[in-house]
Amino acid sequence: MTTEAVAITRELSGPPTGGSAAVLEHYQRSVMNTFGPPKRVFVRGEGPYVWDADGRKHLDLLSGLAVTALGHAHPTVLSAITGQIATLGHVSNFFATPAQVALAERLTAMVADPGEARVFFTNSGTEANEAAFKITRATGRTKIISTEGAFHGRSLGALAITHNPKYRDPFAPLPGEVEFVPYGDADALAAAVDAETAAVVLEPIQGENGVVVPPAGYLARARQICDQHGALLWMDEVQTGMGRTGSWLVHVDEGVRADVVTLAKGLGNGFPIGACLAVGRAAQLLGPGSHGSTFGGNPVAAIAGLAVIAVIERDGLLDRATELGEHLVGAVTALGHPMITGVRGRGLLRGVTLAAPVAAQVADAALDAGFIINAPRPDVLRLAPPLIITTEQLDGFVARLPELVDGATKATRG
Ligand SMILES: *Cc1c(COP(=O)(O)O)cnc(C)c1O
């Protein structure tokens, strides 16, 4: 980056004096308290590392919630974004741009033969799911089947298909006739879907619920059940898609065809972008005037998505995610630690299950030791490292894990 660009970002965001404590004090007085107190203030990132405002380096094993799959400040993504924004930054959806169309073609090719799928671009995962929700309404049916433990976002439509009562209840009434069935139970799904069902919405792996993998064949059964009743199969790949799990899309990898697919997190490597893909008849359900977005499909966001796809292909990162994921499972399992009961997930989306509800304490201890992970459930640690991480960097974390787990276990007992 030019020194001028660095200087202006410093000037606009304020001088980094007083370190984290000073920034957090200002945060608390100016930012809405929806997330609780931030655990760190970060000022810079490079590859798998981020540095906080006190100069401490951290290994980022969470990638900003499965987002920065190519690591921080990836040179190709950086060049693509700066090149696009210097050329043309925004025009609205009254107009088209080459970047938007190129990304539309790349994404639709991941789910269907040429010409069979269409995309609606958004800025986030929850908005991609809102677009999908509208597609389901355009079928003329209104019933949706979702699953226990599902997470699909925080806007009201996405919240209606999200299961956690803590997120839902304060905002009732939510739209739609939504029924929740146990995740991974194909018989329960078969019993719930009928001729009134507009769609079945599923995460191929439940990320926010603690990286829960359904039994083999579950997605294929869901496809059959939807076909029997003329319901749409809507796959939410916001967290699992775009290489995170070792393939572009989990359901495609399993040979399952979806009618609607939503994407976001890994798509722009941190530049906000989401997408709702629809295939076949579902691709024709929304017509002119039925949906819209000012920013969706913005050429800068689109070029970020194109750069991500190009780098993943060029560097063979799908296979790399699979290999590293297996390496991680082997390394954690080899610890033979009595508190670690298993490692689940796929590729580089992993949940380490613990024998006691100490995951939040382990995640805090890890942060103090310079590793970013999180605890989606009281007894599950989530790891979603960038696909560019090295085996040595992963091993460095695994080597410290026993001490972190022991420390948290003792602290909660004592
Ligand atoms: C994170 C997530 C969302 C919501 O995405 P946002 O960009 O936070 O709105 C939706 N679905 C799944 C499966 C997710 O993991």
The ligand as an SDF file (V2000), in Angstrom:
LIG
                    3D

 15 15  0  0  0  0  0  0  0  0999 V2000
  -23.3640  -16.3200    9.6870 C   0  0  0  0  0  0  0  0  0  0  0  0
  -24.4920  -17.0560    9.0780 C   0  0  0  0  0  0  0  0  0  0  0  0
  -25.6000  -16.3790    8.5520 C   0  0  0  0  0  0  0  0  0  0  0  0
  -25.7690  -14.8780    8.6720 C   0  0  0  0  0  0  0  0  0  0  0  0
  -24.8220  -14.1810    7.9630 O   0  0  0  0  0  0  0  0  0  0  0  0
  -24.5870  -12.6040    8.2920 P   0  0  0  0  0  0  0  0  0  0  0  0
  -23.6220  -12.1770    7.2360 O   0  0  0  0  0  0  0  0  0  0  0  0
  -24.0480  -12.5440    9.6790 O   0  0  0  0  0  0  0  0  0  0  0  0
  -25.8920  -11.9370    8.1670 O   0  0  0  0  0  0  0  0  0  0  0  0
  -26.5750  -17.1310    7.9280 C   0  0  0  0  0  0  0  0  0  0  0  0
  -26.4860  -18.4610    7.8330 N   0  0  0  0  0  0  0  0  0  0  0  0
  -25.4320  -19.1520    8.3260 C   0  0  0  0  0  0  0  0  0  0  0  0
  -25.3700  -20.6300    8.1590 C   0  0  0  0  0  0  0  0  0  0  0  0
  -24.4080  -18.4760    8.9850 C   0  0  0  0  0  0  0  0  0  0  0  0
  -23.3860  -19.1550    9.5120 O   0  0  0  0  0  0  0  0  0  0  0  0
  1  2  1  0
  2  3  1  0
  2 14  2  0
  3  4  1  0
  3 10  2  0
  4  5  1  0
  5  6  1  0
  6  7  2  0
  6  8  1  0
  6  9  1  0
 10 11  1  0
 11 12  2  0
 12 13  1  0
 12 14  1  0
 14 15  1  0
M  END
$$$$
